[in-house]
Amino acid sequence: DTGVSQDPRHKITKRGQNVTFRCDPISEHNRLYWYRQTLGQGPEFLTYFQNEAQLEKSRLLSDRFSAERPKGSFSTLEIQRTEQGDSAMYLCASSLTGEGRNYGYTFGSGTRLTVV
Amino acid sequence: LAKTTQPISMDSYEGQEVNITCSHNNIATNDYITWYQQFPSQGPRFIIQGYKTKVTNEVASLFIPADRKSSTLSLPRVSLSDTAVYYCLVGGSGGYQKVTFGIGTKLQVIP
């Protein structure tokens, strides 16, 4: 297993277009997270899945954002009607939890979105 | 949920030991302390995790006092490649899903 993979690495889109990002987590990890990071800031939580169930969504995740994780494997994050304020690095992470402990995130390299 | 406070930036010369302290006064009983490193245009990378006392791995040590209200990440003999942002996170089995990382500590290693 080579870690968490994200695709694409970079995406430039025109305002108003829809974009979709994909994340392939570490296979034995049961949790998958999406974060967003802008320049000079730390990652901000967007949403997370426990297997295929989406258990938490941040208020940052407007109605234009949707995430799925079919069959508890890969996940997609879709942004509809993109706005310039959506320009950021979108990070995916996975983790293994058990026995009352979270063993820490493994992050992917991210997808850098630029909305022009 | 425990909030963390770290210095915004630190400078160090190559070869020196660097200690970055994180305050987390409201840490809960089942919370672990985890440190991450992030280089530009990459996702954060797990460095070390601990619950109490001292933890050491091949890249760092983590010191946690008995009251667990703070923790110190220690990087021995830093090199230029250790220049990065370091984040301290506190969370339990529920993960850190409600936690924003904060701006972290930007470590600049000087030749």
Interface residues (C-beta under 8 A of the other chain):
Chain A: V4 R31 Y33 G40 Q41 G42 P43 E44 F45 Y48 L55 E56 S58 M89 L91 C92 A93 S95 T97 G98 E99 G100 R101 N102 Y103 G104 Y105 T106 F107 G108 S109 G110 R112
Chain B: N30 Y32 T34 Y36 S41 Q42 G43 P44 R45 F46 Q49 V85 Y87 G91 G92 S93 G94 G95 Y96 Q97 K98 V99 T100 F101 G102 I103 G104
